[in-house]
Amino acid sequence: MGEKMDNKVRWLRISYWVGVIADALAALRMLFPEYIMRGSSPDVSYNIGMKWGVALMLGWTVLLIWADRKPLARKGVLLLTICPVIVGLMITSVATFFAGIGTLASLIFNLILLSAIAILMLFSYLNARGAETDAQ
């Protein structure tokens, strides 16, 4: 594999692992919502909803690890991560803020973080397009 190809694979792997780390951290926050709520006790339905979300978040974490095993062949996972996952999380962040649940600071933080991850993943995907045919 040439240096140009190595660089494409490196960007894909960086994207996968940024997603893995972000998802794993989010899953931990979802497992322990009492720490998110800053001392208040979330109600039962909130806790149940978070536990459903944890299963999905961990599933996506495993999917990104799986994609990393064959980074070029599975680069499409990055597009699926951007939309619907990241776009959905952004919409949820905005809706949460306008529902009066979240703060402006958390909204801005979430939107910046999610945008940065989406931009990284989109760059990596576009950078790697055609790489399989280049390798042949």
N, CA, C and O atoms as CSV, one atom per row, in Angstrom:
chain,resi,resn,atom,element,x,y,z
A,1,MET,N,N,0.849,-1.175,0.000
A,1,MET,CA,C,0.000,0.000,0.000
A,1,MET,C,C,0.892,1.234,0.000
A,1,MET,O,O,1.830,1.321,0.792
A,2,GLY,N,N,0.605,2.191,-0.883
A,2,GLY,CA,C,1.415,3.388,-0.975
A,2,GLY,C,C,1.113,4.383,0.126
A,2,GLY,O,O,0.159,4.226,0.888
A,3,GLU,N,N,1.947,5.413,0.192
A,3,GLU,CA,C,1.783,6.430,1.235
A,3,GLU,C,C,0.441,7.148,1.127
A,3,GLU,O,O,-0.191,7.448,2.140
A,4,LYS,N,N,0.005,7.425,-0.107
A,4,LYS,CA,C,-1.283,8.092,-0.315
A,4,LYS,C,C,-2.430,7.222,0.211
A,4,LYS,O,O,-3.354,7.718,0.855
A,5,MET,N,N,-2.356,5.925,-0.073
A,5,MET,CA,C,-3.379,4.992,0.404
A,5,MET,C,C,-3.343,4.885,1.925
A,5,MET,O,O,-4.392,4.857,2.568
A,6,ASP,N,N,-2.146,4.825,2.503
A,6,ASP,CA,C,-2.004,4.766,3.955
A,6,ASP,C,C,-2.661,5.975,4.606
A,6,ASP,O,O,-3.304,5.852,5.649
A,7,ASN,N,N,-2.501,7.134,3.995
A,7,ASN,CA,C,-3.082,8.358,4.531
A,7,ASN,C,C,-4.614,8.290,4.516
A,7,ASN,O,O,-5.264,8.723,5.468
A,8,LYS,N,N,-5.183,7.755,3.451
A,8,LYS,CA,C,-6.640,7.615,3.354
A,8,LYS,C,C,-7.160,6.676,4.439
A,8,LYS,O,O,-8.159,6.967,5.097
A,9,VAL,N,N,-6.491,5.574,4.614
A,9,VAL,CA,C,-6.890,4.608,5.639
A,9,VAL,C,C,-6.723,5.224,7.026
A,9,VAL,O,O,-7.571,5.026,7.896
A,10,ARG,N,N,-5.650,5.961,7.237
A,10,ARG,CA,C,-5.412,6.613,8.534
A,10,ARG,C,C,-6.566,7.541,8.889
A,10,ARG,O,O,-7.047,7.517,10.022
A,11,TRP,N,N,-7.022,8.366,7.931
A,11,TRP,CA,C,-8.146,9.279,8.189
A,11,TRP,C,C,-9.422,8.518,8.488
A,11,TRP,O,O,-10.195,8.920,9.358
A,12,LEU,N,N,-9.654,7.420,7.775
A,12,LEU,CA,C,-10.836,6.604,8.068
A,12,LEU,C,C,-10.768,6.062,9.490
A,12,LEU,O,O,-11.742,6.131,10.238
A,13,ARG,N,N,-9.625,5.531,9.849
A,13,ARG,CA,C,-9.476,4.958,11.194
A,13,ARG,C,C,-9.610,6.018,12.282
A,13,ARG,O,O,-10.205,5.760,13.328
A,14,ILE,N,N,-9.071,7.190,12.047
A,14,ILE,CA,C,-9.246,8.285,13.010
A,14,ILE,C,C,-10.732,8.577,13.182
A,14,ILE,O,O,-11.213,8.740,14.304
A,15,SER,N,N,-11.453,8.643,12.074
A,15,SER,CA,C,-12.890,8.916,12.140
A,15,SER,C,C,-13.634,7.828,12.897
A,15,SER,O,O,-14.468,8.123,13.753
A,16,TYR,N,N,-13.336,6.573,12.588
A,16,TYR,CA,C,-14.000,5.476,13.291
A,16,TYR,C,C,-13.754,5.571,14.796
A,16,TYR,O,O,-14.687,5.442,15.589
A,17,TRP,N,N,-12.506,5.797,15.186
A,17,TRP,CA,C,-12.179,5.781,16.607
A,17,TRP,C,C,-12.638,7.033,17.341
A,17,TRP,O,O,-12.922,6.971,18.537
A,18,VAL,N,N,-12.717,8.162,16.656
A,18,VAL,CA,C,-13.343,9.341,17.281
A,18,VAL,C,C,-14.800,9.020,17.579
A,18,VAL,O,O,-15.307,9.357,18.649
A,19,GLY,N,N,-15.478,8.364,16.630
A,19,GLY,CA,C,-16.857,7.942,16.847
A,19,GLY,C,C,-16.987,6.930,17.978
A,19,GLY,O,O,-17.895,7.031,18.804
A,20,VAL,N,N,-16.092,5.967,18.017
A,20,VAL,CA,C,-16.113,4.956,19.078
A,20,VAL,C,C,-15.978,5.621,20.442
A,20,VAL,O,O,-16.745,5.324,21.358
A,21,ILE,N,N,-15.015,6.511,20.578
A,21,ILE,CA,C,-14.786,7.174,21.873
A,21,ILE,C,C,-15.974,8.045,22.253
A,21,ILE,O,O,-16.425,8.014,23.398
A,22,ALA,N,N,-16.488,8.827,21.297
A,22,ALA,CA,C,-17.644,9.693,21.577
A,22,ALA,C,C,-18.856,8.857,21.976
A,22,ALA,O,O,-19.560,9.199,22.925
A,23,ASP,N,N,-19.104,7.760,21.254
A,23,ASP,CA,C,-20.253,6.908,21.567
A,23,ASP,C,C,-20.089,6.231,22.928
A,23,ASP,O,O,-21.045,6.155,23.700
A,24,ALA,N,N,-18.908,5.750,23.220
A,24,ALA,CA,C,-18.677,5.083,24.499
A,24,ALA,C,C,-18.858,6.056,25.660
A,24,ALA,O,O,-19.443,5.700,26.682
A,25,LEU,N,N,-18.362,7.280,25.508
A,25,LEU,CA,C,-18.548,8.289,26.563
A,25,LEU,C,C,-20.025,8.649,26.719
A,25,LEU,O,O,-20.514,8.809,27.837
A,26,ALA,N,N,-20.724,8.773,25.606
A,26,ALA,CA,C,-22.161,9.067,25.663
A,26,ALA,C,C,-22.906,7.921,26.344
A,26,ALA,O,O,-23.816,8.161,27.138
A,27,ALA,N,N,-22.532,6.683,26.041
A,27,ALA,CA,C,-23.186,5.531,26.659
A,27,ALA,C,C,-22.971,5.535,28.175
A,27,ALA,O,O,-23.887,5.217,28.934
A,28,LEU,N,N,-21.782,5.890,28.606
A,28,LEU,CA,C,-21.523,5.976,30.051
A,28,LEU,C,C,-22.398,7.040,30.697
A,28,LEU,O,O,-22.956,6.823,31.772
A,29,ARG,N,N,-22.516,8.192,30.040
A,29,ARG,CA,C,-23.386,9.259,30.569
A,29,ARG,C,C,-24.831,8.794,30.627
A,29,ARG,O,O,-25.566,9.147,31.549
A,30,MET,N,N,-25.238,8.007,29.647
A,30,MET,CA,C,-26.616,7.524,29.598
A,30,MET,C,C,-26.870,6.435,30.644
A,30,MET,O,O,-27.985,6.306,31.150
A,31,LEU,N,N,-25.851,5.665,30.961
A,31,LEU,CA,C,-26.000,4.624,31.980
A,31,LEU,C,C,-26.191,5.215,33.368
A,31,LEU,O,O,-26.828,4.609,34.229
A,32,PHE,N,N,-25.637,6.399,33.576
A,32,PHE,CA,C,-25.688,7.048,34.889
A,32,PHE,C,C,-26.290,8.451,34.760
A,32,PHE,O,O,-25.596,9.447,34.966
A,33,PRO,N,N,-27.585,8.528,34.417
A,33,PRO,CA,C,-28.201,9.832,34.163
A,33,PRO,C,C,-28.249,10.739,35.387
A,33,PRO,O,O,-28.378,11.956,35.250
A,34,GLU,N,N,-28.147,10.161,36.578
A,34,GLU,CA,C,-28.179,11.000,37.777
A,34,GLU,C,C,-27.003,11.971,37.799
A,34,GLU,O,O,-27.092,13.034,38.413
A,35,TYR,N,N,-25.903,11.618,37.137
A,35,TYR,CA,C,-24.756,12.518,37.074
A,35,TYR,C,C,-24.976,13.619,36.037
A,35,TYR,O,O,-24.429,14.716,36.157
A,36,ILE,N,N,-25.781,13.316,35.021
A,36,ILE,CA,C,-26.117,14.315,34.016
A,36,ILE,C,C,-27.065,15.339,34.611
A,36,ILE,O,O,-26.961,16.530,34.316
A,37,MET,N,N,-27.992,14.882,35.451
A,37,MET,CA,C,-29.026,15.736,36.005
A,37,MET,C,C,-28.519,16.565,37.190
A,37,MET,O,O,-29.295,17.291,37.811
A,38,ARG,N,N,-27.258,16.464,37.497
A,38,ARG,CA,C,-26.612,17.240,38.549
A,38,ARG,C,C,-27.329,17.155,39.900
A,38,ARG,O,O,-27.773,18.153,40.467
A,39,GLY,N,N,-27.419,15.926,40.379
A,39,GLY,CA,C,-27.929,15.739,41.725
A,39,GLY,C,C,-29.425,15.498,41.800
A,39,GLY,O,O,-29.896,14.923,42.781
A,40,SER,N,N,-30.190,15.916,40.799
A,40,SER,CA,C,-31.624,15.641,40.862
A,40,SER,C,C,-31.850,14.199,40.440
A,40,SER,O,O,-31.014,13.590,39.772
A,41,SER,N,N,-32.952,13.687,40.826
A,41,SER,CA,C,-33.254,12.289,40.563
A,41,SER,C,C,-34.150,12.186,39.339
A,41,SER,O,O,-35.318,12.570,39.404
A,42,PRO,N,N,-33.628,11.672,38.210
A,42,PRO,CA,C,-34.476,11.541,37.023
A,42,PRO,C,C,-35.615,10.558,37.273
A,42,PRO,O,O,-35.453,9.592,38.019
A,43,ASP,N,N,-36.768,10.803,36.648
A,43,ASP,CA,C,-37.900,9.907,36.865
A,43,ASP,C,C,-37.673,8.569,36.158
A,43,ASP,O,O,-36.743,8.411,35.367
A,44,VAL,N,N,-38.549,7.618,36.465
A,44,VAL,CA,C,-38.402,6.261,35.977
A,44,VAL,C,C,-38.441,6.208,34.449
A,44,VAL,O,O,-37.637,5.506,33.837
A,45,SER,N,N,-39.367,6.943,33.825
A,45,SER,CA,C,-39.470,6.889,32.359
A,45,SER,C,C,-38.211,7.451,31.705
A,45,SER,O,O,-37.786,6.959,30.660
A,46,TYR,N,N,-37.610,8.475,32.307
A,46,TYR,CA,C,-36.354,9.017,31.791
A,46,TYR,C,C,-35.261,7.950,31.863
A,46,TYR,O,O,-34.519,7.742,30.902
A,47,ASN,N,N,-35.171,7.282,33.006
A,47,ASN,CA,C,-34.155,6.228,33.169
A,47,ASN,C,C,-34.357,5.095,32.169
A,47,ASN,O,O,-33.388,4.595,31.597
A,48,ILE,N,N,-35.597,4.689,31.956
A,48,ILE,CA,C,-35.870,3.611,31.006
A,48,ILE,C,C,-35.493,4.050,29.588
A,48,ILE,O,O,-34.879,3.289,28.840
A,49,GLY,N,N,-35.862,5.274,29.226
A,49,GLY,CA,C,-35.507,5.800,27.906
A,49,GLY,C,C,-34.003,5.838,27.696
A,49,GLY,O,O,-33.507,5.511,26.618
A,50,MET,N,N,-33.292,6.235,28.721
A,50,MET,CA,C,-31.833,6.273,28.616
A,50,MET,C,C,-31.252,4.869,28.446
A,50,MET,O,O,-30.299,4.680,27.690
A,51,LYS,N,N,-31.814,3.898,29.135
A,51,LYS,CA,C,-31.307,2.523,29.000
A,51,LYS,C,C,-31.553,1.991,27.586
A,51,LYS,O,O,-30.710,1.272,27.049
A,52,TRP,N,N,-32.681,2.328,26.980
A,52,TRP,CA,C,-32.915,1.959,25.575
A,52,TRP,C,C,-31.854,2.615,24.700
A,52,TRP,O,O,-31.298,1.984,23.802
A,53,GLY,N,N,-31.586,3.867,24.969
A,53,GLY,CA,C,-30.587,4.595,24.195
A,53,GLY,C,C,-29.195,4.026,24.355
A,53,GLY,O,O,-28.419,4.024,23.399
A,54,VAL,N,N,-28.860,3.544,25.540
A,54,VAL,CA,C,-27.541,2.956,25.787
A,54,VAL,C,C,-27.319,1.751,24.880
A,54,VAL,O,O,-26.241,1.590,24.308
A,55,ALA,N,N,-28.330,0.912,24.749
A,55,ALA,CA,C,-28.196,-0.270,23.895
A,55,ALA,C,C,-27.896,0.147,22.459
A,55,ALA,O,O,-27.032,-0.439,21.807
A,56,LEU,N,N,-28.595,1.139,21.975
A,56,LEU,CA,C,-28.353,1.611,20.606
A,56,LEU,C,C,-26.981,2.272,20.477
A,56,LEU,O,O,-26.281,2.067,19.485
A,57,MET,N,N,-26.605,3.054,21.465
A,57,MET,CA,C,-25.305,3.738,21.433
A,57,MET,C,C,-24.164,2.716,21.439
A,57,MET,O,O,-23.193,2.862,20.698
A,58,LEU,N,N,-24.283,1.695,22.267
A,58,LEU,CA,C,-23.244,0.663,22.299
A,58,LEU,C,C,-23.232,-0.137,20.997
A,58,LEU,O,O,-22.169,-0.542,20.525
A,59,GLY,N,N,-24.404,-0.361,20.421
A,59,GLY,CA,C,-24.468,-1.039,19.125
A,59,GLY,C,C,-23.741,-0.254,18.052
A,59,GLY,O,O,-23.030,-0.833,17.231
A,60,TRP,N,N,-23.913,1.057,18.049
A,60,TRP,CA,C,-23.222,1.878,17.053
A,60,TRP,C,C,-21.718,1.899,17.330
A,60,TRP,O,O,-20.917,1.948,16.398
A,61,THR,N,N,-21.339,1.863,18.592
A,61,THR,CA,C,-19.919,1.799,18.946
A,61,THR,C,C,-19.291,0.541,18.345
A,61,THR,O,O,-18.212,0.602,17.755
A,62,VAL,N,N,-19.961,-0.586,18.495
A,62,VAL,CA,C,-19.466,-1.849,17.947
A,62,VAL,C,C,-19.442,-1.786,16.418
A,62,VAL,O,O,-18.514,-2.301,15.794
A,63,LEU,N,N,-20.450,-1.164,15.814
A,63,LEU,CA,C,-20.483,-1.023,14.355
A,63,LEU,C,C,-19.257,-0.254,13.849
A,63,LEU,O,O,-18.667,-0.629,12.836
A,64,LEU,N,N,-18.877,0.805,14.540
A,64,LEU,CA,C,-17.699,1.583,14.134
A,64,LEU,C,C,-16.411,0.773,14.307
A,64,LEU,O,O,-15.495,0.881,13.492
A,65,ILE,N,N,-16.341,-0.026,15.351
A,65,ILE,CA,C,-15.178,-0.904,15.534
A,65,ILE,C,C,-15.134,-1.927,14.392
A,65,ILE,O,O,-14.068,-2.199,13.839
A,66,TRP,N,N,-16.284,-2.486,14.046
A,66,TRP,CA,C,-16.380,-3.429,12.931
A,66,TRP,C,C,-15.915,-2.771,11.629
A,66,TRP,O,O,-15.179,-3.379,10.852
A,67,ALA,N,N,-16.343,-1.535,11.394
A,67,ALA,CA,C,-15.947,-0.821,10.177
A,67,ALA,C,C,-14.434,-0.607,10.138
A,67,ALA,O,O,-13.823,-0.644,9.070
A,68,ASP,N,N,-13.845,-0.385,11.289
A,68,ASP,CA,C,-12.393,-0.172,11.356
A,68,ASP,C,C,-11.607,-1.412,10.931
A,68,ASP,O,O,-10.456,-1.289,10.511
A,69,ARG,N,N,-12.198,-2.594,11.031
A,69,ARG,CA,C,-11.499,-3.824,10.641
A,69,ARG,C,C,-11.247,-3.858,9.138
A,69,ARG,O,O,-10.242,-4.426,8.709
A,70,LYS,N,N,-12.117,-3.274,8.328
A,70,LYS,CA,C,-11.947,-3.145,6.875
A,70,LYS,C,C,-12.303,-1.715,6.504
A,70,LYS,O,O,-13.368,-1.458,5.942
A,71,PRO,N,N,-11.411,-0.788,6.817
A,71,PRO,CA,C,-11.758,0.631,6.744
A,71,PRO,C,C,-12.213,1.119,5.371
A,71,PRO,O,O,-13.155,1.907,5.288
A,72,LEU,N,N,-11.584,0.679,4.317
A,72,LEU,CA,C,-11.976,1.151,2.984
A,72,LEU,C,C,-13.303,0.549,2.542
A,72,LEU,O,O,-14.177,1.254,2.039
A,73,ALA,N,N,-13.446,-0.742,2.731
A,73,ALA,CA,C,-14.655,-1.432,2.274
A,73,ALA,C,C,-15.897,-0.988,3.040
A,73,ALA,O,O,-17.007,-1.064,2.513
A,74,ARG,N,N,-15.724,-0.527,4.275
A,74,ARG,CA,C,-16.875,-0.192,5.119
A,74,ARG,C,C,-16.985,1.308,5.384
A,74,ARG,O,O,-17.631,1.727,6.344
A,75,LYS,N,N,-16.358,2.106,4.537
A,75,LYS,CA,C,-16.372,3.554,4.742
A,75,LYS,C,C,-17.777,4.146,4.716
A,75,LYS,O,O,-18.003,5.220,5.274
A,76,GLY,N,N,-18.721,3.464,4.079
A,76,GLY,CA,C,-20.103,3.927,4.042
A,76,GLY,C,C,-20.734,4.047,5.415
A,76,GLY,O,O,-21.708,4.779,5.590
A,77,VAL,N,N,-20.186,3.334,6.394
A,77,VAL,CA,C,-20.671,3.446,7.769
A,77,VAL,C,C,-20.534,4.892,8.252
A,77,VAL,O,O,-21.333,5.354,9.066
A,78,LEU,N,N,-19.529,5.597,7.755
A,78,LEU,CA,C,-19.362,6.998,8.155
A,78,LEU,C,C,-20.545,7.851,7.698
A,78,LEU,O,O,-21.011,8.715,8.441
A,79,LEU,N,N,-21.032,7.610,6.480
A,79,LEU,CA,C,-22.200,8.362,5.996
A,79,LEU,C,C,-23.434,8.048,6.840
A,79,LEU,O,O,-24.221,8.943,7.149
A,80,LEU,N,N,-23.604,6.780,7.211
A,80,LEU,CA,C,-24.729,6.407,8.067
A,80,LEU,C,C,-24.589,7.003,9.463
A,80,LEU,O,O,-25.584,7.261,10.139
A,81,THR,N,N,-23.368,7.216,9.881
A,81,THR,CA,C,-23.145,7.829,11.181
A,81,THR,C,C,-23.507,9.309,11.134
A,81,THR,O,O,-24.075,9.848,12.084
A,82,ILE,N,N,-23.175,9.961,10.021
A,82,ILE,CA,C,-23.510,11.380,9.885
A,82,ILE,C,C,-25.027,11.558,9.835
A,82,ILE,O,O,-25.600,12.369,10.564
A,83,CYS,N,N,-25.657,10.787,8.964
A,83,CYS,CA,C,-27.106,10.898,8.816
A,83,CYS,C,C,-27.668,9.484,8.703
A,83,CYS,O,O,-27.398,8.786,7.726
A,84,PRO,N,N,-28.409,9.080,9.646
A,84,PRO,CA,C,-29.270,9.825,10.545
A,84,PRO,C,C,-28.727,10.072,11.950
A,84,PRO,O,O,-29.316,10.867,12.683
A,85,VAL,N,N,-27.627,9.426,12.363
A,85,VAL,CA,C,-27.227,9.461,13.763
A,85,VAL,C,C,-26.834,10.860,14.230
A,85,VAL,O,O,-27.477,11.402,15.129
A,86,ILE,N,N,-25.802,11.456,13.648
A,86,ILE,CA,C,-25.335,12.762,14.125
A,86,ILE,C,C,-26.388,13.834,13.870
A,86,ILE,O,O,-26.651,14.656,14.747
A,87,VAL,N,N,-26.990,13.840,12.694
A,87,VAL,CA,C,-28.042,14.831,12.406
A,87,VAL,C,C,-29.183,14.668,13.405
A,87,VAL,O,O,-29.720,15.659,13.900
A,88,GLY,N,N,-29.557,13.423,13.705
A,88,GLY,CA,C,-30.608,13.183,14.689
A,88,GLY,C,C,-30.247,13.683,16.074
A,88,GLY,O,O,-31.095,14.236,16.775
A,89,LEU,N,N,-29.006,13.496,16.472
A,89,LEU,CA,C,-28.549,13.998,17.771
A,89,LEU,C,C,-28.549,15.528,17.806
A,89,LEU,O,O,-28.853,16.131,18.836
A,90,MET,N,N,-28.210,16.145,16.685
A,90,MET,CA,C,-28.239,17.612,16.615
A,90,MET,C,C,-29.676,18.129,16.750
A,90,MET,O,O,-29.933,19.086,17.482
A,91,ILE,N,N,-30.590,17.498,16.049
A,91,ILE,CA,C,-32.006,17.898,16.129
A,91,ILE,C,C,-32.522,17.700,17.558
A,91,ILE,O,O,-33.250,18.542,18.083
A,92,THR,N,N,-32.147,16.606,18.168
A,92,THR,CA,C,-32.560,16.341,19.548
A,92,THR,C,C,-31.986,17.388,20.498
A,92,THR,O,O,-32.673,17.822,21.423
A,93,SER,N,N,-30.742,17.798,20.285
A,93,SER,CA,C,-30.130,18.833,21.122
A,93,SER,C,C,-30.902,20.146,21.025
A,93,SER,O,O,-31.163,20.804,22.032
A,94,VAL,N,N,-31.260,20.513,19.798
A,94,VAL,CA,C,-32.023,21.749,19.593
A,94,VAL,C,C,-33.408,21.629,20.237
A,94,VAL,O,O,-33.857,22.547,20.924
A,95,ALA,N,N,-34.079,20.505,20.014
A,95,ALA,CA,C,-35.416,20.297,20.586
A,95,ALA,C,C,-35.370,20.317,22.110
A,95,ALA,O,O,-36.257,20.873,22.758
A,96,THR,N,N,-34.336,19.711,22.674
A,96,THR,CA,C,-34.175,19.700,24.125
A,96,THR,C,C,-34.058,21.118,24.663
A,96,THR,O,O,-34.686,21.466,25.663
A,97,PHE,N,N,-33.256,21.927,23.998
A,97,PHE,CA,C,-33.085,23.312,24.436
A,97,PHE,C,C,-34.404,24.074,24.366
A,97,PHE,O,O,-34.775,24.761,25.319
A,98,PHE,N,N,-35.115,23.958,23.246
A,98,PHE,CA,C,-36.371,24.695,23.089
A,98,PHE,C,C,-37.489,24.148,23.960
A,98,PHE,O,O,-38.486,24.836,24.179
A,99,ALA,N,N,-37.346,22.930,24.460
A,99,ALA,CA,C,-38.312,22.385,25.410
A,99,ALA,C,C,-38.032,22.877,26.828
A,99,ALA,O,O,-38.782,22.588,27.761
A,100,GLY,N,N,-36.932,23.628,26.971
A,100,GLY,CA,C,-36.588,24.172,28.279
A,100,GLY,C,C,-35.850,23.207,29.179
A,100,GLY,O,O,-35.735,23.437,30.383
A,101,ILE,N,N,-35.350,22.129,28.603
A,101,ILE,CA,C,-34.660,21.117,29.407
A,101,ILE,C,C,-33.156,21.378,29.458
A,101,ILE,O,O,-32.535,21.236,30.511
A,102,GLY,N,N,-32.579,21.753,28.343
A,102,GLY,CA,C,-31.137,21.963,28.278
A,102,GLY,C,C,-30.766,23.439,28.368
A,102,GLY,O,O,-31.616,24.323,28.261
A,103,THR,N,N,-29.498,23.675,28.564
A,103,THR,CA,C,-28.997,25.049,28.629
A,103,THR,C,C,-28.436,25.466,27.270
A,103,THR,O,O,-28.141,24.623,26.422
A,104,LEU,N,N,-28.295,26.758,27.079
A,104,LEU,CA,C,-27.699,27.268,25.849
A,104,LEU,C,C,-26.255,26.782,25.724
A,104,LEU,O,O,-25.805,26.444,24.629
A,105,ALA,N,N,-25.539,26.748,26.830
A,105,ALA,CA,C,-24.145,26.286,26.809
A,105,ALA,C,C,-24.062,24.830,26.346
A,105,ALA,O,O,-23.197,24.484,25.541
A,106,SER,N,N,-24.955,23.978,26.849
A,106,SER,CA,C,-24.901,22.572,26.431
A,106,SER,C,C,-25.324,22.423,24.974
A,106,SER,O,O,-24.789,21.575,24.261
A,107,LEU,N,N,-26.269,23.228,24.528
A,107,LEU,CA,C,-26.667,23.197,23.122
A,107,LEU,C,C,-25.492,23.564,22.225
A,107,LEU,O,O,-25.195,22.857,21.262
A,108,ILE,N,N,-24.828,24.662,22.541
A,108,ILE,CA,C,-23.691,25.112,21.731
A,108,ILE,C,C,-22.579,24.070,21.751
A,108,ILE,O,O,-22.004,23.754,20.709
A,109,PHE,N,N,-22.277,23.537,22.923
A,109,PHE,CA,C,-21.236,22.498,23.033
A,109,PHE,C,C,-21.586,21.297,22.163
A,109,PHE,O,O,-20.758,20.822,21.386
A,110,ASN,N,N,-22.823,20.805,22.297
A,110,ASN,CA,C,-23.243,19.636,21.514
A,110,ASN,C,C,-23.170,19.900,20.022
A,110,ASN,O,O,-22.676,19.063,19.267
A,111,LEU,N,N,-23.655,21.055,19.590
A,111,LEU,CA,C,-23.647,21.356,18.157
A,111,LEU,C,C,-22.230,21.485,17.612
A,111,LEU,O,O,-21.951,21.031,16.502
A,112,ILE,N,N,-21.344,22.091,18.371
A,112,ILE,CA,C,-19.945,22.219,17.921
A,112,ILE,C,C,-19.283,20.839,17.869
A,112,ILE,O,O,-18.627,20.506,16.882
A,113,LEU,N,N,-19.449,20.042,18.919
A,113,LEU,CA,C,-18.839,18.714,18.961
A,113,LEU,C,C,-19.375,17.822,17.840
A,113,LEU,O,O,-18.602,17.188,17.122
A,114,LEU,N,N,-20.689,17.776,17.696
A,114,LEU,CA,C,-21.286,16.936,16.669
A,114,LEU,C,C,-20.927,17.404,15.269
A,114,LEU,O,O,-20.706,16.582,14.379
A,115,SER,N,N,-20.866,18.712,15.063
A,115,SER,CA,C,-20.458,19.247,13.755
A,115,SER,C,C,-19.022,18.872,13.434
A,115,SER,O,O,-18.712,18.492,12.304
A,116,ALA,N,N,-18.150,18.976,14.420
A,116,ALA,CA,C,-16.741,18.632,14.206
A,116,ALA,C,C,-16.598,17.149,13.838
A,116,ALA,O,O,-15.838,16.803,12.934
A,117,ILE,N,N,-17.321,16.291,14.532
A,117,ILE,CA,C,-17.253,14.855,14.228
A,117,ILE,C,C,-17.806,14.584,12.832
A,117,ILE,O,O,-17.227,13.806,12.073
A,118,ALA,N,N,-18.927,15.225,12.491
A,118,ALA,CA,C,-19.526,15.027,11.165
A,118,ALA,C,C,-18.589,15.506,10.063
A,118,ALA,O,O,-18.452,14.842,9.035
A,119,ILE,N,N,-17.948,16.642,10.264
A,119,ILE,CA,C,-17.017,17.177,9.265
A,119,ILE,C,C,-15.828,16.229,9.096
A,119,ILE,O,O,-15.409,15.954,7.972
A,120,LEU,N,N,-15.289,15.732,10.203
A,120,LEU,CA,C,-14.183,14.773,10.141
A,120,LEU,C,C,-14.592,13.529,9.362
A,120,LEU,O,O,-13.855,13.060,8.495
A,121,MET,N,N,-15.763,13.000,9.674
A,121,MET,CA,C,-16.217,11.773,9.006
A,121,MET,C,C,-16.493,12.011,7.523
A,121,MET,O,O,-16.159,11.172,6.687
A,122,LEU,N,N,-17.096,13.139,7.197
A,122,LEU,CA,C,-17.365,13.445,5.793
A,122,LEU,C,C,-16.062,13.621,5.019
A,122,LEU,O,O,-15.927,13.121,3.902
A,123,PHE,N,N,-15.102,14.332,5.613
A,123,PHE,CA,C,-13.795,14.493,4.980
A,123,PHE,C,C,-13.148,13.136,4.724
A,123,PHE,O,O,-12.651,12.868,3.630
A,124,SER,N,N,-13.161,12.281,5.754
A,124,SER,CA,C,-12.520,10.970,5.633
A,124,SER,C,C,-13.188,10.129,4.560
A,124,SER,O,O,-12.513,9.454,3.783
A,125,TYR,N,N,-14.512,10.171,4.517
A,125,TYR,CA,C,-15.242,9.418,3.505
A,125,TYR,C,C,-14.893,9.922,2.104
A,125,TYR,O,O,-14.557,9.131,1.222
A,126,LEU,N,N,-14.973,11.233,1.903
A,126,LEU,CA,C,-14.691,11.808,0.578
A,126,LEU,C,C,-13.236,11.578,0.182
A,126,LEU,O,O,-12.943,11.309,-0.983
A,127,ASN,N,N,-12.337,11.681,1.132
A,127,ASN,CA,C,-10.916,11.467,0.890
A,127,ASN,C,C,-10.635,10.029,0.437
A,127,ASN,O,O,-9.722,9.787,-0.352
A,128,ALA,N,N,-11.426,9.084,0.942
A,128,ALA,CA,C,-11.188,7.667,0.637
A,128,ALA,C,C,-11.969,7.171,-0.573
A,128,ALA,O,O,-11.770,6.037,-1.011
A,129,ARG,N,N,-12.856,8.002,-1.121
A,129,ARG,CA,C,-13.630,7.545,-2.299
A,129,ARG,C,C,-12.694,7.121,-3.401
A,129,ARG,O,O,-11.709,7.801,-3.687
A,130,GLY,N,N,-12.993,6.018,-4.009
A,130,GLY,CA,C,-12.192,5.507,-5.118
A,130,GLY,C,C,-10.909,4.819,-4.682
A,130,GLY,O,O,-10.138,4.356,-5.522
A,131,ALA,N,N,-10.677,4.749,-3.396
A,131,ALA,CA,C,-9.419,4.159,-2.908
A,131,ALA,C,C,-9.334,2.674,-3.203
A,131,ALA,O,O,-8.241,2.156,-3.433
A,132,GLU,N,N,-10.488,1.962,-3.203
A,132,GLU,CA,C,-10.444,0.532,-3.513
A,132,GLU,C,C,-9.976,0.301,-4.947
A,132,GLU,O,O,-9.200,-0.617,-5.214
A,133,THR,N,N,-10.449,1.133,-5.860
A,133,THR,CA,C,-10.036,0.961,-7.255
A,133,THR,C,C,-8.581,1.393,-7.462
A,133,THR,O,O,-7.880,0.846,-8.313
A,134,ASP,N,N,-8.129,2.389,-6.668
A,134,ASP,CA,C,-6.737,2.803,-6.742
A,134,ASP,C,C,-5.803,1.674,-6.297
A,134,ASP,O,O,-4.692,1.532,-6.810
A,135,ALA,N,N,-6.276,0.868,-5.328
A,135,ALA,CA,C,-5.437,-0.185,-4.769
A,135,ALA,C,C,-5.297,-1.377,-5.729
A,135,ALA,O,O,-4.361,-2.167,-5.606
A,136,GLN,N,N,-6.216,-1.502,-6.668
A,136,GLN,CA,C,-6.193,-2.671,-7.555
A,136,GLN,C,C,-5.246,-2.481,-8.720
A,136,GLN,O,O,-5.111,-3.373,-9.558
